[in-house]
Each structure stands twice: as structure tokens, then as C-alpha cells.
């Protein structure tokens, strides 16, 4: 878990062994939530793994690489520095993340 006050570093406290994706809320209130997500070869389940969220989501990939798939068949390939806004109820899933490197994301739900 990231510290709750002072300076935080989104690349710290990532375990060498990462059997499951890390999803941590690092800030927020009733209208907005900010998460740090760390993936290494993780993806959404093939069956039933679609996100259908009540809020818009802005996501920024800080490191690694990933592919986001939308229900309409569109794939977006992200590299460090890429960001996108996903409107509420636009069904999507994480199709692929780099298995050799940490993909560190910041996701803002608003």
C-alpha cells in the first residue's frame, strides 16, 4: 500500500513476484477515485471480463505496454506516456500487458 501523506512514488513497493495484478486506491472522494494499477502479463478474463463502469475513466500508462480491447472490436495499443478517456458504460477489457516488464497505470474515475 502506498503511504497516505507526503511524497509517494508509483514505482516503489512493487513485489518481484506478482501473481495477481495490484489495484490500489491512492486518493479520492465521493466523486473521484485515483488508482495505481500494476500489471505484469495480466489481462481481463476472456469470458465475462468486460468492464462496464458507472463513471468515466481516464487512464495513463507510465511504464510497460498494454492493449485495451473494446466490445466493438477496436484494440488500442498503449506505450509509456499514452493516455485515454473511456466513457461510462463503454465496455472494455485489458487484452494484454507486457509479461516481461511492469505496466504501471494511473486510473482516474470521475
FILO-686426 format. One record per residue: x, y, z of N, C-alpha, C, CB in turn; residue in one letter. Coordinates in steps of 0.2 Angstrom, whole numbers, plus 5000, padded with zeros to 4 digits. Glycine has a CB too. Layout:
FILO-686426
> n_X / n_Y / n_Z / ca_X / ca_Y / ca_Z / c_X / c_Y / c_Z / cb_X / cb_Y / cb_Z / finu
> X / Y / Z / X / Y / Z / X / Y / Z / X / Y / Z / A
...
***
This chain:
FILO-686426
> n_X / n_Y / n_Z / ca_X / ca_Y / ca_Z / c_X / c_Y / c_Z / cb_X / cb_Y / cb_Z / finu
> 5004 / 4994 / 5000 / 5000 / 5000 / 5000 / 5004 / 5006 / 5000 / 4995 / 5000 / 5006 / X
> 5003 / 5011 / 4996 / 5006 / 5017 / 4996 / 5005 / 5021 / 5002 / 5004 / 5021 / 4990 / X
> 5010 / 5025 / 5004 / 5009 / 5030 / 5010 / 5003 / 5035 / 5008 / 5015 / 5033 / 5012 / X
> 5000 / 5037 / 5014 / 4994 / 5042 / 5013 / 4995 / 5049 / 5013 / 4989 / 5040 / 5017 / X
> 5001 / 5051 / 5015 / 5003 / 5058 / 5015 / 5011 / 5059 / 5014 / 5002 / 5061 / 5022 / X
> 5012 / 5064 / 5012 / 5019 / 5066 / 5010 / 5021 / 5063 / 5002 / 5024 / 5062 / 5014 / X
> 5027 / 5062 / 5001 / 5029 / 5060 / 4994 / 5027 / 5053 / 4993 / 5036 / 5062 / 4993 / X
> 5024 / 5052 / 4987 / 5023 / 5045 / 4985 / 5026 / 5044 / 4978 / 5015 / 5043 / 4984 / X
> 5029 / 5037 / 4978 / 5032 / 5036 / 4971 / 5028 / 5030 / 4969 / 5040 / 5034 / 4972 / X
> 5025 / 5030 / 4963 / 5021 / 5025 / 4960 / 5025 / 5019 / 4958 / 5017 / 5028 / 4954 / X
> 5032 / 5019 / 4957 / 5036 / 5014 / 4955 / 5039 / 5010 / 4961 / 5042 / 5016 / 4951 / X
> 5038 / 5012 / 4967 / 5040 / 5009 / 4973 / 5035 / 5004 / 4976 / 5042 / 5014 / 4979 / X
> 5038 / 4999 / 4980 / 5034 / 4994 / 4983 / 5030 / 4989 / 4978 / 5028 / 4997 / 4988 / X
> 5033 / 4988 / 4973 / 5031 / 4983 / 4968 / 5035 / 4976 / 4969 / 5032 / 4985 / 4961 / X
> 5031 / 4971 / 4971 / 5035 / 4965 / 4973 / 5038 / 4962 / 4967 / 5030 / 4960 / 4976 / X
> 5043 / 4958 / 4968 / 5047 / 4955 / 4962 / 5042 / 4949 / 4959 / 5053 / 4951 / 4965 / X
> 5038 / 4946 / 4964 / 5034 / 4941 / 4962 / 5027 / 4944 / 4961 / 5034 / 4934 / 4966 / X
> 5024 / 4944 / 4956 / 5017 / 4947 / 4955 / 5012 / 4942 / 4952 / 5018 / 4953 / 4950 / X
> 5010 / 4938 / 4956 / 5005 / 4933 / 4954 / 4998 / 4936 / 4952 / 5004 / 4927 / 4959 / X
> 4996 / 4941 / 4955 / 4990 / 4945 / 4954 / 4991 / 4952 / 4952 / 4985 / 4944 / 4959 / X
> 4987 / 4955 / 4948 / 4988 / 4962 / 4947 / 4987 / 4966 / 4953 / 4983 / 4964 / 4942 / X
> 4990 / 4972 / 4954 / 4989 / 4976 / 4960 / 4985 / 4982 / 4958 / 4996 / 4979 / 4963 / X
> 4979 / 4983 / 4962 / 4975 / 4988 / 4961 / 4974 / 4992 / 4968 / 4968 / 4986 / 4958 / X
> 4977 / 4998 / 4968 / 4976 / 5002 / 4975 / 4973 / 5009 / 4974 / 4983 / 5002 / 4978 / X
> 4969 / 5010 / 4978 / 4966 / 5017 / 4978 / 4971 / 5021 / 4982 / 4959 / 5018 / 4981 / X
> 4974 / 5027 / 4978 / 4979 / 5031 / 4981 / 4976 / 5038 / 4983 / 4985 / 5032 / 4976 / X
> 4970 / 5040 / 4981 / 4967 / 5046 / 4983 / 4960 / 5046 / 4980 / 4971 / 5052 / 4980 / X
> 4956 / 5050 / 4983 / 4949 / 5051 / 4980 / 4944 / 5054 / 4985 / 4947 / 5044 / 4978 / X
> 4938 / 5055 / 4983 / 4932 / 5057 / 4987 / 4926 / 5054 / 4984 / 4932 / 5064 / 4988 / X
> 4920 / 5056 / 4986 / 4914 / 5053 / 4983 / 4913 / 5054 / 4976 / 4908 / 5056 / 4987 / X
> 4916 / 5059 / 4973 / 4916 / 5060 / 4966 / 4921 / 5058 / 4961 / 4915 / 5067 / 4965 / X
> 4927 / 5056 / 4964 / 4933 / 5054 / 4960 / 4937 / 5049 / 4964 / 4937 / 5061 / 4959 / X
> 4940 / 5045 / 4960 / 4944 / 5040 / 4963 / 4950 / 5039 / 4959 / 4941 / 5033 / 4964 / X
> 4956 / 5039 / 4962 / 4963 / 5038 / 4958 / 4966 / 5032 / 4961 / 4967 / 5044 / 4959 / X
> 4968 / 5027 / 4956 / 4971 / 5021 / 4957 / 4977 / 5020 / 4954 / 4966 / 5015 / 4955 / X
> 4982 / 5016 / 4957 / 4988 / 5014 / 4954 / 4987 / 5007 / 4953 / 4994 / 5015 / 4959 / X
> 4988 / 5005 / 4947 / 4987 / 4998 / 4945 / 4994 / 4995 / 4942 / 4982 / 4997 / 4939 / X
> 4996 / 4989 / 4944 / 5002 / 4987 / 4942 / 5001 / 4980 / 4939 / 5008 / 4986 / 4947 / X
> 5002 / 4979 / 4932 / 5001 / 4973 / 4929 / 5008 / 4970 / 4926 / 4996 / 4974 / 4923 / X
> 5009 / 4964 / 4926 / 5014 / 4960 / 4923 / 5012 / 4954 / 4919 / 5020 / 4959 / 4928 / X
> 5010 / 4955 / 4913 / 5007 / 4949 / 4910 / 5000 / 4947 / 4912 / 5011 / 4943 / 4911 / X
> 4996 / 4952 / 4915 / 4990 / 4951 / 4917 / 4985 / 4953 / 4912 / 4988 / 4954 / 4924 / X
> 4979 / 4951 / 4912 / 4974 / 4953 / 4907 / 4967 / 4951 / 4910 / 4974 / 4950 / 4900 / X
> 4962 / 4954 / 4907 / 4955 / 4953 / 4910 / 4953 / 4946 / 4907 / 4950 / 4958 / 4907 / X
> 4949 / 4942 / 4911 / 4947 / 4936 / 4909 / 4944 / 4936 / 4902 / 4942 / 4933 / 4914 / X
> 4945 / 4931 / 4898 / 4942 / 4930 / 4891 / 4935 / 4930 / 4891 / 4945 / 4924 / 4888 / X
> 4932 / 4927 / 4896 / 4925 / 4926 / 4897 / 4922 / 4930 / 4902 / 4923 / 4918 / 4898 / X
> 4918 / 4935 / 4901 / 4914 / 4939 / 4906 / 4919 / 4944 / 4909 / 4912 / 4935 / 4911 / X
> 4925 / 4946 / 4906 / 4929 / 4950 / 4909 / 4929 / 4958 / 4906 / 4936 / 4948 / 4907 / X
> 4923 / 4959 / 4904 / 4921 / 4966 / 4901 / 4920 / 4971 / 4907 / 4916 / 4966 / 4897 / X
> 4923 / 4977 / 4907 / 4922 / 4982 / 4912 / 4916 / 4986 / 4909 / 4928 / 4987 / 4913 / X
> 4911 / 4987 / 4913 / 4905 / 4991 / 4911 / 4904 / 4996 / 4917 / 4899 / 4987 / 4910 / X
> 4908 / 5002 / 4917 / 4908 / 5006 / 4923 / 4903 / 5011 / 4923 / 4915 / 5009 / 4924 / X
> 4901 / 5013 / 4929 / 4896 / 5019 / 4930 / 4899 / 5026 / 4929 / 4894 / 5018 / 4937 / X
> 4906 / 5026 / 4930 / 4910 / 5033 / 4929 / 4914 / 5033 / 4923 / 4914 / 5034 / 4935 / X
> 4916 / 5039 / 4920 / 4921 / 5039 / 4915 / 4927 / 5037 / 4919 / 4921 / 5047 / 4912 / X
> 4932 / 5035 / 4914 / 4939 / 5033 / 4917 / 4944 / 5036 / 4912 / 4940 / 5025 / 4917 / X
> 4949 / 5040 / 4915 / 4955 / 5042 / 4912 / 4961 / 5038 / 4914 / 4956 / 5050 / 4913 / X
> 4964 / 5035 / 4910 / 4970 / 5030 / 4911 / 4976 / 5033 / 4908 / 4968 / 5023 / 4909 / X
> 4982 / 5032 / 4912 / 4988 / 5034 / 4909 / 4993 / 5028 / 4910 / 4991 / 5041 / 4913 / X
> 4996 / 5026 / 4905 / 5001 / 5021 / 4906 / 5008 / 5024 / 4907 / 5001 / 5016 / 4900 / X
> 5011 / 5023 / 4913 / 5018 / 5026 / 4915 / 5024 / 5022 / 4912 / 5018 / 5027 / 4922 / X
> 5023 / 5015 / 4912 / 5028 / 5010 / 4910 / 5025 / 5004 / 4908 / 5033 / 5009 / 4916 / X
> 5029 / 5000 / 4904 / 5027 / 4994 / 4901 / 5023 / 4995 / 4895 / 5022 / 4990 / 4906 / X
> 5019 / 4990 / 4893 / 5015 / 4991 / 4887 / 5008 / 4987 / 4888 / 5019 / 4988 / 4881 / X
> 5003 / 4989 / 4885 / 4997 / 4986 / 4886 / 4992 / 4986 / 4879 / 4993 / 4989 / 4892 / X
> 4987 / 4982 / 4879 / 4982 / 4983 / 4874 / 4975 / 4983 / 4877 / 4983 / 4977 / 4869 / X
> 4971 / 4988 / 4876 / 4964 / 4988 / 4878 / 4960 / 4986 / 4872 / 4963 / 4996 / 4881 / X
> 4955 / 4982 / 4874 / 4951 / 4980 / 4868 / 4944 / 4982 / 4870 / 4950 / 4972 / 4868 / X
> 4940 / 4985 / 4865 / 4933 / 4987 / 4866 / 4928 / 4982 / 4863 / 4932 / 4994 / 4863 / X
> 4922 / 4982 / 4866 / 4917 / 4977 / 4864 / 4916 / 4977 / 4857 / 4911 / 4978 / 4868 / X
> 4917 / 4983 / 4854 / 4916 / 4984 / 4846 / 4921 / 4981 / 4842 / 4914 / 4991 / 4845 / X
> 4926 / 4978 / 4845 / 4932 / 4975 / 4842 / 4938 / 4980 / 4841 / 4930 / 4973 / 4835 / X
> 4938 / 4986 / 4843 / 4943 / 4990 / 4842 / 4949 / 4989 / 4848 / 4941 / 4998 / 4843 / X
> 4955 / 4988 / 4846 / 4961 / 4987 / 4850 / 4965 / 4993 / 4850 / 4965 / 4981 / 4848 / X
> 4967 / 4996 / 4856 / 4971 / 5001 / 4857 / 4978 / 4999 / 4860 / 4968 / 5007 / 4861 / X
> 4983 / 5000 / 4857 / 4990 / 4998 / 4860 / 4993 / 5004 / 4863 / 4994 / 4995 / 4854 / X
> 4994 / 5003 / 4870 / 4997 / 5009 / 4874 / 5005 / 5007 / 4875 / 4993 / 5010 / 4880 / X
> 5008 / 5013 / 4875 / 5015 / 5013 / 4877 / 5016 / 5018 / 4882 / 5020 / 5014 / 4871 / X
> 5022 / 5019 / 4886 / 5023 / 5024 / 4891 / 5021 / 5031 / 4889 / 5030 / 5023 / 4894 / X
> 5017 / 5034 / 4893 / 5015 / 5041 / 4891 / 5008 / 5041 / 4888 / 5020 / 5044 / 4887 / X
> 5006 / 5036 / 4885 / 4999 / 5036 / 4882 / 4994 / 5036 / 4887 / 4998 / 5030 / 4877 / X
> 4988 / 5040 / 4885 / 4983 / 5040 / 4890 / 4976 / 5040 / 4885 / 4983 / 5047 / 4894 / X
> 4971 / 5038 / 4889 / 4964 / 5039 / 4885 / 4959 / 5039 / 4890 / 4963 / 5032 / 4881 / X
> 4953 / 5042 / 4888 / 4947 / 5043 / 4892 / 4942 / 5038 / 4889 / 4944 / 5050 / 4892 / X
> 4939 / 5034 / 4894 / 4934 / 5029 / 4892 / 4928 / 5031 / 4895 / 4937 / 5021 / 4895 / X
> 4923 / 5032 / 4891 / 4917 / 5035 / 4894 / 4913 / 5029 / 4898 / 4912 / 5037 / 4888 / X
> 4909 / 5031 / 4902 / 4905 / 5027 / 4906 / 4901 / 5022 / 4902 / 4900 / 5031 / 4911 / X
> 4901 / 5016 / 4904 / 4897 / 5010 / 4900 / 4900 / 5009 / 4893 / 4890 / 5013 / 4899 / X
> 4906 / 5011 / 4892 / 4909 / 5009 / 4885 / 4913 / 5003 / 4887 / 4914 / 5015 / 4882 / X
> 4910 / 4997 / 4886 / 4913 / 4991 / 4888 / 4920 / 4990 / 4885 / 4909 / 4985 / 4886 / X
> 4925 / 4988 / 4890 / 4932 / 4987 / 4888 / 4935 / 4981 / 4892 / 4936 / 4993 / 4888 / X
> 4941 / 4979 / 4890 / 4944 / 4974 / 4894 / 4952 / 4975 / 4893 / 4942 / 4967 / 4893 / X
> 4956 / 4973 / 4897 / 4963 / 4973 / 4896 / 4965 / 4967 / 4893 / 4967 / 4974 / 4903 / X
> 4967 / 4967 / 4886 / 4968 / 4961 / 4882 / 4975 / 4958 / 4883 / 4967 / 4963 / 4875 / X
> 4980 / 4963 / 4885 / 4987 / 4960 / 4885 / 4991 / 4966 / 4889 / 4990 / 4959 / 4879 / X
> 4995 / 4963 / 4893 / 5000 / 4968 / 4896 / 5007 / 4964 / 4896 / 4999 / 4969 / 4904 / X
> 5012 / 4968 / 4895 / 5019 / 4965 / 4894 / 5021 / 4960 / 4900 / 5024 / 4971 / 4894 / X
> 5023 / 4954 / 4898 / 5024 / 4949 / 4903 / 5031 / 4950 / 4906 / 5023 / 4942 / 4900 / X
> 5035 / 4954 / 4903 / 5042 / 4955 / 4905 / 5044 / 4961 / 4909 / 5047 / 4955 / 4899 / X
> 5039 / 4966 / 4909 / 5040 / 4972 / 4912 / 5034 / 4974 / 4916 / 5042 / 4978 / 4907 / X
> 5035 / 4978 / 4921 / 5029 / 4981 / 4925 / 5025 / 4986 / 4921 / 5031 / 4984 / 4932 / X
> 5019 / 4985 / 4920 / 5015 / 4990 / 4917 / 5012 / 4994 / 4923 / 5009 / 4987 / 4912 / X
> 5014 / 5000 / 4924 / 5011 / 5004 / 4929 / 5006 / 5009 / 4926 / 5017 / 5007 / 4933 / X
> 5000 / 5009 / 4929 / 4995 / 5013 / 4927 / 4993 / 5018 / 4932 / 4989 / 5009 / 4924 / X
> 4990 / 5024 / 4930 / 4986 / 5028 / 4934 / 4979 / 5028 / 4931 / 4989 / 5035 / 4935 / X
> 4974 / 5027 / 4935 / 4967 / 5027 / 4933 / 4963 / 5032 / 4937 / 4964 / 5020 / 4933 / X
> 4960 / 5036 / 4934 / 4956 / 5041 / 4937 / 4948 / 5040 / 4935 / 4958 / 5049 / 4936 / X
> 4944 / 5039 / 4940 / 4937 / 5038 / 4939 / 4933 / 5044 / 4941 / 4935 / 5031 / 4943 / X
> 4929 / 5047 / 4937 / 4926 / 5053 / 4938 / 4919 / 5053 / 4935 / 4930 / 5059 / 4936 / X
***
